[in-house]
Structures are given as C-alpha cells and as structure tokens.
Amino acid sequence: MTTILIRKTSKGVYRGFLCKGHAGYSKAGQPDILCAAISALVTNTINSLEALAGERMRVKTEEEHGIIQCDFAGELQEKSSFLLDSMVFGLETLSHEYGKKYLQVKFEEV
C-alpha cells in the first residue's frame, strides 16, 4: 500500500509531504498502473513547483521502498499551493477509485 502524508500548518499552509510504499495493485513483477499514476502526479508536482514556480525544497527519494519526501524551504506562493491542491485532489481521486487498500492520503498538522 502507498501512504501519502500531507503536512500542513494549523492555518492550512503546506510544509511538505511524504509518499511511502508501493501500491501493490498489480501482481509482483507486473507493471502497476496505480504506482505509475501516483508517481506521475507527485513527480510532476515537484518538477512544476521547481521549474514553473521557482520554489525551493529538499527532495529525498528511495525507489526500492517507494519513498519520496518533499520539504519546503519556506512558505509557498499562492500558485504553488494551487499545484499542491491539484496533486492532493488527484491522489484522493485515485484512492477513491482504486481503494484505500492500495492508496491512503492522510494529513498531519505541523
């Protein structure tokens, strides 16, 4: 299962997120469409935050365990928050369509 932990302040300001685990939607050794969709959403958001919005962040990845951690250096611009809102919307939609057995989106106040 993939768990996405979205970290926000009490005022709703994004501070970062952590993706952990492999969805396990497909049989071992087979391409996993859900993992691919999650990776595409998350990676595109990180790339967009950097290239289009100029945000500074620290990103760590560990492919074997399916980990992508992204921590923001400071408060995000409005357009960057919108990009993250879009990512969260996409991930929650995938969770509803494929099931919480494979993908859970959680929130943590920091």
C-alpha positions in Angstrom: 0.0 0.0 0.0 1.1 3.6 -0.7 0.5 6.1 2.0 0.8 9.8 1.3 1.2 12.1 4.3 0.5 15.8 3.6 2.0 18.1 6.2 0.2 21.4 6.7 0.2 24.1 9.5 -2.9 24.8 11.5 -3.6 27.7 9.0 -3.6 25.3 6.1 -0.1 26.2 4.8 1.7 23.3 3.1 5.0 22.4 4.7 5.7 19.2 2.7 4.7 15.7 2.0 5.9 12.1 2.3 5.0 9.2 -0.1 5.8 5.8 1.2 5.3 2.3 -0.1 4.3 0.6 -3.3 0.6 0.3 -4.1 0.6 -3.4 -4.8 -2.3 -3.1 -7.2 -0.8 -5.4 -9.8 0.8 -8.8 -9.2 4.5 -8.8 -8.3 6.7 -8.4 -11.4 3.8 -6.8 -13.4 3.6 -3.1 -14.3 1.5 -1.3 -11.6 -0.8 1.3 -13.2 -1.6 2.8 -9.8 2.0 3.2 -8.7 2.7 4.8 -12.1 -0.2 7.2 -11.7 0.9 8.2 -8.2 4.5 8.7 -9.3 3.4 10.8 -12.2 1.3 13.1 -10.1 3.9 13.5 -7.4 6.9 13.9 -9.7 5.1 16.3 -12.0 4.1 18.4 -9.0 7.6 18.6 -7.6 9.0 19.4 -11.1 6.4 22.1 -11.6 7.0 23.7 -8.2 10.7 24.0 -9.0 10.6 24.8 -12.7 7.4 26.9 -13.0 7.1 28.4 -9.6 10.7 28.7 -8.5 10.1 27.1 -5.1 13.0 25.9 -3.0 12.6 22.4 -1.5 14.5 19.4 -0.3 13.5 16.2 -2.0 14.7 12.7 -1.0 13.9 9.5 -2.9 14.4 5.9 -2.2 13.0 3.8 -5.1 13.3 0.4 -3.5 10.9 1.3 -0.7 8.8 3.7 -2.7 9.7 6.8 -0.8 9.5 10.4 -2.0 9.9 13.1 0.7 9.5 16.7 -0.1 10.0 19.5 2.4 9.5 23.2 1.5 12.2 25.7 2.5 9.6 28.4 3.2 6.0 29.5 2.8 4.7 28.7 -0.7 3.4 31.1 -3.2 -0.4 31.0 -4.0 0.2 29.4 -7.3 2.4 26.7 -5.6 -0.4 25.9 -3.1 -2.8 25.5 -6.0 -0.4 23.0 -7.6 -0.4 21.0 -4.4 -4.1 21.3 -4.1 -4.3 19.7 -7.6 -1.9 16.9 -6.6 -3.9 16.1 -3.4 -7.2 16.2 -5.4 -5.7 13.7 -8.0 -4.3 11.4 -5.2 -7.6 11.4 -3.3 -9.5 10.6 -6.6 -7.1 7.7 -7.2 -7.7 6.5 -3.6 -11.5 6.5 -4.1 -11.3 4.8 -7.5 -8.8 2.1 -6.6 -9.5 1.7 -2.9 -7.8 2.6 0.4 -6.4 -0.9 0.4 -3.9 0.4 -2.2 -3.6 4.2 -1.5 -4.3 6.3 1.5 -4.0 10.0 1.7 -3.5 11.4 5.2 -2.9 14.8 6.7 -0.7 15.9 9.6 -0.7 19.2 11.3 2.8 20.6 11.8 
